[in-house]
Amino acid sequence: MTMKKAVILSAGKGSRLLPLTENRPKCLLDCSGKTLLEWQLDALYAGGVEEAVIVTGFRSDLVDALVSSRADGRTRTLYNPFYHVADNTGSVWMAREEMKQDFLILNGDTLIGPDIVKKVIANATAPITITVDEKPAYDDDDMKVLRDGDRLLRIGKTITECNAESIGFLAFRGQGPAVFVDAVDALMHGPEGVKSWYLKLIDQLAPLGIVSTTSIHGMEWQEVDFMPDLDAAQTLTAKWRAERG
């Protein structure tokens, strides 16, 4: 199975990492000699993705410059002018024309390796597939998931019962792209659109039985929200550099 396109949501400022993000978007923070975004792009391409579209916002000029310097012919940026007033559903809405075929969404602060990309592409047989991990306990900031087997029942930060967490990496296949884009478009036509996370829509689509999950438990990944997360990301990428030469 293949998945040709990935959309990376990198419009936000990353204010919880100030002062490092005062003049630099979170996706361009250094992790062992490469930016977080470069680690993401390299993982996606090594995992089989052919094209990546980066939704930019804060200091988009810096991201544009990085993409230009790569000159790989398969990485593009798409500017979201509403990044400072809308949550990430706004970025998804801006990229809706990129979502007419099977595609992946990767949050701009999720560090993954090619092994996770390959596993998710191989396992994404449902219209919508959420990549999850498990741990002994979950905190208020985790995007919590409740599953019945692999089927998604609920997803959200405030749900009270859960047995996994979303890592911020989703796959859309078959009817999934159209169903998702239609839901995004409907939400953005109402007053709640600019205040909503796109995973709120996934939670609303779950009762249709079209949303599945795939676990990458035991595989290495890192979300980067706070300074300890960045430290952990730098440790992980240093390990990857040592292992891969």
Steps between C-alpha positions, in 0.01 A plus 500: 500500500617850421422852617639765267425824684547635853371829642705637790324754727775745598324837519512554875750704698571256781461758777556238772863483384572872535753662480629244247198563278494878528628543144507142376211254453509184707550282194838665439646435844825307490504131586852361479606704200176485301174684552193315624344558158799347319477189719131477408559542126785250496286247689203543268706463184699205635169343598360514149325836472563678169382854572462720809303822538590709806229735627686802633406806703730661754829602333400322182796666328741286699319178408487609135876559512563153641285335234674701230842395629400132487408537132367143497216572257237332716459728802267802485367754746146636532450816705214521750429872561259416783754315717496765773121498543397140418584159643636228274171431322575826321826354370320185386239713323773694320644168377168344398589510128800278581269237647321365193689168505641274773723702734664525841477780756795553731491759777796735477622412848503119469843345448485157336730263314457322165399180679184664632418647158530157337288330766223758483484488119489118510231487769278784380222299338204692650374830353664682795778355717643660813848406619500430875730397780430362845646586840408434865333839561387805302511869593286801413711595198485156335265454204325204655343216303238239590502190278303181468760276342633718220177694451498858630220580745614842629793739468564822692700658777206510740352151462497320835550142381788408272740218412745676262620839378522648152854587392383752238537287186193397298433323171203557267419247230214420263190694606687644800638814331160610365315430824763689700521800267121532490492500881779759518324724249170478688669582831688798355173643372378533859616703800683209662737443209776737605488371858521129425770236468459275199494196728166627631366407157657156520319451831173596331565259211583207728137381540487441123739207547752631247778596741756240604822512702842345459739467794871574473565398860869430556611718209684829551324836462478829688252784516662840553284737705709600802870542574540147648345367176762684296774355719355152443480564124863605491601186691298280265634659183857478630437126548364473145802683363736262680309193380468613138842656462 
